[in-house]
Amino acid sequence: MILSIESSCDDSSIALTSTTDGELIFEKKISQITHSRYGGVVPEVAAREHAKALPLILEELKPHFSQIKAIAVTHTPGLSLTLLEGVMMAKALCISLRLPLIGVNHLYGHMYSLFIGEETVLPQIALLVSGGHTAIFEIRSFDNIVFLGGSLDDSVGESYDKVAKMLDLGYPGGPAVEELAKEGDENRFRFPVALQETNAHKIAFSYSGLKNAVRLQINASSENDTLKEDRKDICASFQKAASTHLEQKVFKVLAKSPVPHFAIVGGVSNNDYIRNRFAKMCAKLDKQIFVPQKQFCSDNAAMIGRYALELYRNERFTPYLELGVSSRFL
């Protein structure tokens, strides 16, 4: 088995993946709730929480140590302080158990979350939507993943969280905004959809303008003492604009691409409204849509192990001294 470790942000997770058939043998995640009081993740606090949680999970796996063939770990991108907790644990295990090390790009892990316990289906066009990233890729093979375009500023997941924070809905805010939006009128407020006039050949995303427009409406509703009544409509209208922006950019890619498969991955792929809109678009374009199982949309070690399986089978190991951490996108 491959033992995989994920600690890129505020989820401590370890998994075991079979090297023979790719079956997920074990996966456990401890999510940090302490950040809700701050309205966002505090790296120093998150690192201390990882230092407590990761050893607790690892303790459960000691009976399997003799069956482990490699150690995989997220090393980029993410919060440097939290990534270090996972990387140092991985290196210590490799040295003590005399096992090879596999460094994994967190974004590639999200792309392979589609295939946990399943056979790989490639090529695919994949939209990665999370709290840290909004980007689109063409996955041709495990070692040929082409970046097609990304956000110029904020990610869609961050925008959901910021809207939730402005409305005092707590953290993480994405699920709270989605839930309120179900009861709101998505056509009441006409929030802007960014970059509609940009070069037809350029694929880029932007959410700073939408976020600011929502802020202005929240301020206006507060001044009129109608914010409590307006919250559902604000959430619904924001979600419509955010999703429309994604859909317009992805449509440009899919309409020109011969690739028959499209996937949505990352934490925001758990959003049913967004899933349903893309399902309708793919039906019109005759594309097959793929989405991860809901428990694997957010950060987890199972997806790190699934991508590491491809690296393991192709003997793509990482020298201990060369594996560092980085917050870089790619």
C-alpha positions as CSV (number, residue, x, y, z in Angstrom):
1,M,0.0,0.0,0.0
2,I,0.9,3.7,-0.4
3,L,0.5,5.8,2.7
4,S,-0.5,9.3,1.8
5,I,-0.5,12.5,3.9
6,E,-2.5,15.8,3.3
7,S,-1.9,19.0,5.3
8,S,-2.0,21.8,2.8
9,C,-4.5,23.9,4.7
10,D,-6.8,23.1,7.6
11,D,-7.6,19.4,7.0
12,S,-5.3,16.7,8.6
13,S,-5.7,13.5,6.6
14,I,-3.9,10.2,6.0
15,A,-4.9,7.4,3.7
16,L,-3.8,4.0,2.5
17,T,-4.2,3.0,-1.2
18,S,-3.6,-0.4,-2.6
19,T,-0.7,-0.6,-5.2
20,T,-2.3,-3.6,-6.9
21,D,-5.8,-2.5,-7.7
22,G,-6.0,1.1,-6.5
23,E,-8.6,0.3,-3.8
24,L,-8.8,2.8,-1.0
25,I,-8.1,0.8,2.1
26,F,-8.2,3.5,4.7
27,E,-8.9,7.3,4.9
28,K,-9.4,9.5,7.9
29,K,-9.6,13.3,8.1
30,I,-9.7,15.6,11.1
31,S,-11.0,19.1,10.1
32,Q,-10.1,22.1,12.2
33,I,-13.1,23.9,13.6
34,T,-11.0,26.4,15.6
35,H,-10.7,28.8,12.6
36,S,-14.4,29.7,12.6
37,R,-13.8,32.3,15.3
38,Y,-11.3,34.1,13.0
39,G,-13.4,33.9,9.8
40,G,-10.6,32.2,7.9
41,V,-7.6,29.9,8.3
42,V,-4.7,31.2,10.5
43,P,-1.5,29.3,9.3
44,E,0.2,29.2,12.7
45,V,-2.8,27.8,14.4
46,A,-3.4,25.3,11.6
47,A,0.2,24.1,11.8
48,R,-0.1,23.4,15.5
49,E,-3.4,21.5,14.9
50,H,-1.7,19.4,12.3
51,A,1.1,18.6,14.7
52,K,-1.6,17.1,17.1
53,A,-3.9,15.5,14.6
54,L,-1.6,13.7,12.1
55,P,0.2,11.6,14.8
56,L,-3.2,10.5,16.2
57,I,-4.3,9.2,12.8
58,L,-0.9,7.6,12.1
59,E,-1.2,5.7,15.4
60,E,-4.1,3.8,13.9
61,L,-2.0,2.6,11.0
62,K,0.9,1.0,12.8
63,P,-0.3,-2.5,12.2
64,H,-0.1,-1.9,8.5
65,F,3.5,-0.5,8.4
66,S,4.9,-3.8,7.1
67,Q,2.7,-3.6,4.0
68,I,3.5,0.0,3.0
69,K,5.6,0.3,-0.1
70,A,5.9,4.1,-0.4
71,I,5.0,7.4,1.4
72,A,3.3,10.1,-0.5
73,V,2.7,13.7,0.7
74,T,1.3,17.0,-0.5
75,H,4.2,19.5,-0.8
76,T,2.7,22.2,-3.1
77,P,0.7,24.4,-3.3
78,G,-0.6,25.3,0.1
79,L,0.2,27.1,3.3
80,S,4.0,26.6,3.8
81,L,3.7,26.2,7.6
82,T,1.0,23.5,7.3
83,L,2.7,21.7,4.4
84,L,5.8,21.4,6.5
85,E,4.0,19.3,9.1
86,G,3.0,16.7,6.5
87,V,6.3,16.7,4.7
88,M,8.4,16.3,7.8
89,M,6.2,13.4,8.9
90,A,6.6,11.8,5.5
91,K,10.4,12.1,5.5
92,A,10.6,10.7,9.0
93,L,8.5,7.7,8.0
94,C,10.6,7.1,4.8
95,I,13.8,7.2,6.8
96,S,12.6,5.0,9.6
97,L,10.8,2.4,7.4
98,R,13.3,2.7,4.5
99,L,10.7,3.5,1.9
100,P,10.7,5.7,-1.2
101,L,9.1,9.2,-1.0
102,I,6.6,10.6,-3.5
103,G,5.9,14.4,-3.5
104,V,2.5,15.2,-4.8
105,N,1.1,18.5,-6.3
106,H,-2.1,19.2,-4.4
107,L,-3.9,20.3,-7.5
108,Y,-3.1,17.1,-9.4
109,G,-4.5,15.3,-6.4
110,H,-7.8,17.1,-6.8
111,M,-7.9,16.1,-10.5
112,Y,-7.4,12.4,-9.5
113,S,-10.1,12.6,-6.8
114,L,-12.3,11.6,-9.7
115,F,-10.7,8.1,-9.9
116,I,-10.5,7.1,-6.2
117,G,-11.3,3.4,-6.3
118,E,-11.9,3.7,-10.1
119,E,-10.1,3.2,-13.3
120,T,-8.6,6.4,-14.9
121,V,-10.6,7.9,-17.7
122,L,-8.5,10.3,-19.9
123,P,-8.2,12.7,-21.5
124,Q,-10.4,15.2,-19.6
125,I,-10.9,18.9,-19.4
126,A,-11.0,19.7,-15.7
127,L,-12.3,22.8,-13.9
128,L,-10.7,23.1,-10.5
129,V,-12.8,25.3,-8.1
130,S,-11.8,25.7,-4.5
131,G,-11.0,28.2,-1.8
132,G,-7.5,28.7,-3.1
133,H,-7.9,28.2,-6.9
134,T,-10.1,28.7,-9.9
135,A,-8.4,27.2,-13.0
136,I,-9.0,24.9,-16.0
137,F,-6.7,22.2,-17.2
138,E,-6.5,19.5,-19.9
139,I,-5.4,16.2,-18.3
140,R,-3.8,14.2,-21.1
141,S,-1.9,11.7,-18.9
142,F,-0.6,11.6,-15.3
143,D,2.5,13.5,-16.3
144,N,1.0,15.7,-19.0
145,I,-1.5,18.1,-17.4
146,V,-1.8,21.4,-19.3
147,F,-2.9,24.7,-17.7
148,L,-5.4,26.4,-19.9
149,G,-6.3,29.4,-17.7
150,G,-6.9,30.6,-14.1
151,S,-8.1,33.5,-11.9
152,L,-6.6,36.9,-12.2
153,D,-7.4,37.7,-8.6
154,D,-9.8,35.9,-6.2
155,S,-10.9,32.3,-6.4
156,V,-14.6,31.3,-6.6
157,G,-14.3,29.5,-3.2
158,E,-12.8,32.5,-1.5
159,S,-15.6,34.6,-2.9
160,Y,-18.2,32.3,-1.3
161,D,-16.4,32.5,2.0
162,K,-16.1,36.3,1.9
163,V,-19.8,36.8,1.1
164,A,-20.6,34.5,4.0
165,K,-18.3,36.5,6.2
166,M,-20.0,39.8,5.2
167,L,-23.4,38.2,6.0
168,D,-22.1,36.7,9.3
169,L,-22.8,33.2,8.2
170,G,-19.7,31.6,9.7
171,Y,-16.7,29.7,8.2
172,P,-16.5,27.8,6.0
173,G,-19.1,29.9,4.2
174,G,-19.7,28.1,0.9
175,P,-22.3,25.6,2.2
176,A,-24.1,28.4,4.1
177,V,-24.4,30.6,1.1
178,E,-25.6,27.7,-1.1
179,E,-28.2,26.7,1.5
180,L,-29.6,30.3,1.8
181,A,-29.6,30.7,-2.0
182,K,-32.0,27.8,-2.3
183,E,-34.8,30.0,-0.9
184,G,-33.8,33.2,-2.6
185,D,-34.6,35.0,-5.9
186,E,-31.5,34.7,-8.1
187,N,-32.8,37.4,-10.5
188,R,-33.5,40.1,-7.9
189,F,-30.0,41.7,-7.8
190,R,-28.1,42.0,-11.1
191,F,-24.5,41.4,-10.0
192,P,-21.8,41.7,-12.6
193,V,-20.3,38.8,-14.6
194,A,-16.6,39.6,-15.2
195,L,-14.5,39.5,-18.3
196,Q,-17.3,39.1,-20.8
197,E,-15.6,41.4,-23.3
198,T,-12.1,39.9,-23.1
199,N,-10.2,38.3,-26.0
200,A,-12.1,35.2,-27.2
201,H,-9.0,33.1,-27.2
202,K,-8.0,34.0,-23.6
203,I,-9.4,32.0,-20.7
204,A,-9.3,33.8,-17.4
205,F,-11.5,34.2,-14.3
206,S,-12.0,37.1,-11.9
207,Y,-14.1,37.4,-8.8
208,S,-12.9,40.7,-7.1
209,G,-15.5,42.8,-8.9
210,L,-18.4,40.5,-8.0
211,K,-17.3,40.4,-4.4
212,N,-17.2,44.2,-4.3
213,A,-20.7,44.4,-5.8
214,V,-22.1,42.1,-3.2
215,R,-20.4,44.2,-0.5
216,L,-22.1,47.4,-1.8
217,Q,-25.5,45.7,-1.9
218,I,-25.0,44.4,1.7
219,N,-24.1,47.9,2.8
220,A,-27.2,49.3,1.0
221,S,-29.5,46.7,2.6
222,S,-28.0,47.4,6.0
223,E,-28.7,51.1,5.7
224,N,-32.3,50.4,4.7
225,D,-32.7,47.9,7.6
226,T,-33.6,45.2,5.1
227,L,-30.5,43.0,5.2
228,K,-32.3,40.2,7.1
229,E,-35.0,40.0,4.4
230,D,-32.5,40.5,1.6
231,R,-29.9,37.8,2.6
232,K,-31.5,34.9,0.7
233,D,-31.8,37.0,-2.5
234,I,-28.3,38.3,-2.2
235,C,-26.9,34.7,-1.8
236,A,-29.0,33.5,-4.8
237,S,-28.0,36.4,-7.0
238,F,-24.4,36.1,-6.1
239,Q,-24.4,32.3,-6.8
240,K,-26.0,32.9,-10.2
241,A,-23.4,35.4,-11.2
242,A,-20.5,33.3,-9.9
243,S,-21.7,30.2,-11.7
244,T,-22.5,32.1,-14.9
245,H,-18.9,33.4,-15.0
246,L,-17.5,29.8,-14.7
247,E,-19.9,28.5,-17.3
248,Q,-19.1,31.2,-19.9
249,K,-15.4,30.5,-19.7
250,V,-15.7,26.7,-19.7
251,F,-18.1,26.8,-22.6
252,K,-15.4,28.5,-24.7
253,V,-13.0,25.7,-24.0
254,L,-15.4,22.8,-24.4
255,A,-17.0,24.1,-27.6
256,K,-13.6,24.0,-29.3
257,S,-12.1,20.9,-27.7
258,P,-12.4,17.4,-29.1
259,V,-12.0,16.0,-25.6
260,P,-15.2,14.1,-24.8
261,H,-14.9,14.3,-21.0
262,F,-15.3,17.2,-18.6
263,A,-14.8,17.2,-14.8
264,I,-15.4,19.6,-11.9
265,V,-13.1,19.1,-9.0
266,G,-12.2,20.9,-5.7
267,G,-14.2,21.9,-2.7
268,V,-16.7,24.0,-4.7
269,S,-17.5,21.0,-6.9
270,N,-19.6,19.9,-3.9
271,N,-22.1,22.6,-4.8
272,D,-25.2,21.1,-6.3
273,Y,-26.3,24.3,-8.1
274,I,-23.0,24.4,-9.9
275,R,-23.0,20.7,-10.7
276,N,-26.5,20.9,-12.2
277,R,-25.7,23.9,-14.4
278,F,-22.6,22.2,-15.8
279,A,-24.5,18.9,-16.3
280,K,-27.0,20.8,-18.5
281,M,-24.2,22.5,-20.4
282,C,-22.4,19.2,-21.0
283,A,-25.6,17.6,-22.2
284,K,-26.0,20.3,-24.9
285,L,-22.3,19.9,-26.0
286,D,-22.5,16.1,-25.9
287,K,-19.7,15.8,-23.3
288,Q,-19.6,13.3,-20.4
289,I,-19.4,15.0,-17.1
290,F,-17.4,13.6,-14.1
291,V,-17.6,14.8,-10.5
292,P,-15.9,13.4,-7.4
293,Q,-17.8,11.6,-4.7
294,K,-18.9,14.3,-2.3
295,Q,-16.7,13.1,0.6
296,F,-13.6,13.6,-1.7
297,C,-14.4,17.1,-3.0
298,S,-12.6,18.9,-0.2
299,D,-9.0,18.3,0.8
300,N,-8.2,14.7,1.6
301,A,-5.4,12.2,1.6
302,A,-7.3,9.7,-0.6
303,M,-6.9,11.9,-3.6
304,I,-3.2,12.4,-2.9
305,G,-2.8,8.6,-2.7
306,R,-4.7,8.1,-5.9
307,Y,-2.4,10.4,-7.9
308,A,0.6,9.0,-6.1
309,L,-0.4,5.6,-7.3
310,E,0.3,6.7,-10.9
311,L,3.7,8.1,-9.9
312,Y,4.5,4.9,-8.0
313,R,3.6,2.6,-10.9
314,N,5.9,4.7,-13.1
315,E,8.7,4.8,-10.4
316,R,8.5,8.6,-10.1
317,F,10.0,8.9,-6.7
318,T,11.4,12.1,-5.0
319,P,14.8,12.3,-3.3
320,Y,14.4,13.3,0.4
321,L,16.7,16.3,0.2
322,E,15.0,17.7,-2.9
323,L,11.4,17.8,-1.5
324,G,10.6,21.2,-0.1
325,V,7.3,23.0,0.3
326,S,5.8,25.9,-1.7
327,S,2.7,28.0,-1.9
328,R,3.2,28.4,-5.7
329,F,0.3,27.5,-7.9
330,L,2.3,25.1,-10.2
